[in-house]
Amino acid sequence: MRIAYDVTPLSHPRTGVGNYVLGALRGIAEASAGESDLVAFGPVSIRGRPLLERALNGVPAEQRFLTVPFAHATRRAWSRLGRPPAERFVGRFDVLHFTDWMYPPQRAGVRATMIHDLGPLKYPEKLHPRTVRMHTANAQQARGCDIVFTNAEFTAEDIVETLGIPRARIRVAHPGIDPAFTREGERHDAGRPYAFTTATLDWRKNLETVRAVRLPIAVRRIRDPGDRGDGLRCPMRGVVASVPGRGVRRRRSPGGS
């Protein structure tokens, strides 16, 4: 089986979507055990290509990138025009998986995509117009896909209710954990139960709901792997998890992601 996977989100600094894409690629390669050919493709900018190549270092995938001066405009134009088919750039494939960055046309094969959430459709006033346009277009295109992946059961049901996609065509693939994160390492004990999160104050992270529960715990937000949230720097990077009443086990994580 030959799988063509849109990796254009990896041409930018990785956030949740980029980490999910990278994890999916590694998971596909591992699960197929060499029986499937993985093709990473997409139009990327001159500046973004080195970042993309570094992200894919070590991933056993054929690379078919097209470097262009205006990558975003190229991706949107390709999607809207509906030609040429992706086969012209990546060759024959059995499956094409696209992201919300573009929806390239294809002649044949299974068509798949990923929907992380429907926030841009439900709360467009809270997001940048370009983000809303990209996610809305992806959601519309998902209706014509053979398979739609999502990362949570809640989102799967939301897709059924909002987009009318049959549940049988939706697959829930929960996010994995990078091998850098482990239970082993130095323990941090705050002396009382607490919850740990790496989320920002972005409304989509839903931190206000956690606060509204009024649990007898302290909630501390970490802005980046070295920031404790109170202006001080953490001596360690790559905090793993918190255990109420037992502290945190963490290890130094190169790159902090």
C-alpha positions in Angstrom: 0.0 0.0 0.0 1.2 3.5 -0.8 0.1 6.3 1.5 0.5 10.0 0.5 0.4 12.2 3.6 0.1 16.0 3.5 2.9 17.2 5.9 2.7 21.0 5.2 1.9 21.9 8.9 5.4 20.7 9.7 6.9 23.6 7.7 6.0 25.8 10.6 7.0 25.6 14.3 5.1 22.6 15.7 2.0 23.1 17.9 -0.6 20.5 18.7 -1.5 19.9 15.1 2.1 19.5 13.9 3.0 17.2 16.8 -0.1 15.1 15.9 1.0 14.9 12.2 4.5 13.8 13.1 3.2 11.3 15.6 0.8 9.9 13.0 3.6 9.5 10.4 5.8 7.6 12.9 2.9 5.5 14.0 2.0 4.6 10.4 5.6 3.6 9.7 5.8 1.5 12.8 2.4 -0.2 12.3 3.0 -1.1 8.7 6.4 -2.7 9.5 7.7 -1.9 6.1 4.7 -3.3 4.2 3.4 0.1 3.2 5.2 3.0 1.5 4.8 6.4 3.1 5.1 9.5 1.0 5.3 12.9 2.7 4.3 15.7 0.3 3.1 19.3 0.0 4.0 22.7 -1.3 6.1 24.6 1.2 7.9 28.0 1.5 11.6 28.5 1.0 11.8 29.4 4.7 9.7 26.5 5.9 11.4 23.7 4.0 14.4 23.3 6.3 12.1 23.2 9.3 10.0 20.5 7.5 13.1 18.4 6.7 14.3 18.6 10.3 10.9 17.5 11.6 10.9 14.5 9.3 14.5 13.4 10.1 14.4 9.8 11.0 10.9 9.2 9.6 11.0 6.4 6.9 9.1 8.3 4.3 9.7 9.3 0.7 9.8 13.1 0.5 8.0 14.9 -2.4 8.1 18.6 -1.5 7.5 21.5 -3.9 9.3 24.7 -2.7 7.4 27.8 -3.8 7.7 31.5 -2.8 4.0 31.8 -1.8 3.2 28.5 -0.3 -0.1 29.4 1.4 -1.4 30.9 -1.8 -0.2 27.9 -3.8 -2.0 25.5 -1.5 -5.3 27.4 -1.5 -5.2 27.8 -5.3 -4.5 24.1 -5.9 -7.3 23.2 -3.6 -9.9 25.6 -5.2 -8.9 24.9 -8.8 -9.1 21.1 -8.3 -6.2 20.4 -10.7 -3.7 19.0 -11.4 -4.3 15.8 -9.4 -1.9 14.9 -6.7 -0.8 11.9 -8.7 1.2 14.2 -11.0 3.5 15.2 -8.1 3.6 12.0 -5.9 2.8 9.3 -8.4 0.2 6.6 -7.9 -1.1 6.0 -4.4 -3.7 4.0 -2.5 -4.5 6.5 0.1 -4.3 10.3 0.3 -4.5 12.0 3.7 -4.8 15.8 3.7 -4.8 18.3 6.5 -6.8 21.5 7.1 -4.0 23.4 5.2 -5.1 22.2 1.8 -7.4 19.7 0.1 -5.6 18.6 -3.1 -7.5 16.8 -5.8 -6.9 13.1 -6.6 -7.8 10.7 -9.4 -8.2 7.6 -7.4 -7.7 5.9 -4.0 -9.1 6.3 -0.5 -9.5 10.0 0.6 -8.9 10.8 4.2 -8.5 13.9 6.4 -8.2 14.9 10.1 -10.5 17.2 12.1 -9.0 18.3 15.4 -12.0 20.4 16.5 -14.9 22.4 15.1 -14.1 25.6 17.1 -13.5 27.7 14.0 -17.0 26.8 12.7 -18.8 27.4 16.0 -16.9 30.4 17.2 -15.5 32.2 14.1 -15.6 35.6 15.9 -12.9 34.4 18.3 -10.3 33.4 15.6 -8.3 34.9 12.8 -10.3 35.0 9.6 -7.7 32.9 7.8 -7.9 30.2 10.4 -11.7 30.2 10.1 -11.5 29.9 6.2 -9.0 27.1 6.3 -10.9 25.0 8.9 -14.2 25.7 7.3 -13.0 24.5 3.9 -11.5 21.4 5.4 -14.7 20.6 7.2 -16.7 20.9 4.0 -14.3 18.7 2.1 -14.4 16.1 4.9 -18.0 15.3 3.9 -16.7 13.7 0.7 -13.9 11.7 2.4 -14.0 7.9 2.9 -12.4 8.2 6.3 -12.3 11.1 8.8 -9.9 11.0 11.7 -10.3 12.9 14.9 -8.5 12.8 18.3 -11.4 12.4 20.7 -14.8 10.8 21.0 -16.4 14.1 21.8 -15.1 15.6 18.6 -16.3 12.5 16.7 -19.9 13.1 17.9 -19.6 16.8 17.2 -18.6 16.0 13.6 -21.7 13.8 13.2 -24.0 16.4 14.7 -22.5 19.4 12.9 -21.3 18.1 9.6 -23.7 15.2 9.2 -20.9 12.7 8.5 -21.9 9.1 9.4 -20.2 7.8 12.5 -19.1 4.7 10.6 -16.8 6.9 8.5 -15.1 8.5 11.5 -12.1 7.0 13.3 -10.9 8.2 16.7 -7.1 8.2 17.0 -6.0 9.6 20.4 -2.8 11.6 20.6 0.2 9.5 21.7 3.1 10.4 24.0 6.5 11.2 22.7 9.2 8.8 23.8 11.0 11.7 25.5 8.4 11.8 28.2 8.7 9.1 30.9 7.6 8.4 34.5 11.3 8.2 35.4 13.2 11.2 36.6 13.5 13.8 39.3 10.3 14.2 41.4 8.9 17.6 42.3 6.7 17.8 45.3 4.8 21.1 45.9 3.7 19.9 49.3 0.0 19.8 48.3 -2.1 18.4 45.5 -2.1 20.3 42.3 -2.9 20.0 38.6 -0.3 20.6 35.9 -1.0 21.9 32.4 1.1 23.2 29.5 -1.9 25.0 28.0 -1.9 28.7 27.2 -4.7 31.1 28.2 -6.3 30.6 24.8 -10.0 30.2 25.2 -9.9 26.8 23.4 -7.8 25.3 26.2 -10.9 25.6 28.5 -8.9 26.5 31.6 -11.8 28.5 33.0 -13.8 25.3 33.2 -11.1 23.7 35.4 -11.1 26.8 37.6 -14.9 26.7 37.8 -14.9 23.2 39.2 -13.3 24.7 42.4 -11.4 21.5 43.2 -9.0 21.8 46.3 -6.0 21.9 44.0 -3.6 24.5 42.7 -3.5 25.0 39.0 -0.2 26.2 37.6 0.3 27.1 33.9 3.7 26.7 32.2 4.1 29.0 29.2 7.0 27.1 27.7 9.2 24.2 28.8 11.4 26.5 30.8 8.8 28.8 32.3 7.1 28.0 35.6 4.4 30.5 34.9 5.5 32.9 37.7 8.4 34.5 35.8 10.9 32.0 37.2 12.7 29.4 35.2 12.4 25.7 35.7 15.7 23.8 36.2 14.4 20.9 34.2 12.6 20.8 30.8 9.9 18.4 29.5 7.7 18.1 32.5 5.8 14.8 32.1 2.7 14.7 34.3 1.3 15.6 37.7 0.0 13.2 40.3 -2.3 14.8 43.0 -0.5 14.5 46.3 2.5 12.8 44.8 4.2 15.5 42.8 5.6 15.4 39.3 8.1 13.1 37.7 10.0 14.8 34.9 13.1 14.5 32.8 15.3 16.8 30.8 14.0 16.7 27.2 16.2 18.0 24.4 14.3 20.5 22.4 11.7 20.8 25.1 8.9 19.3 22.9 
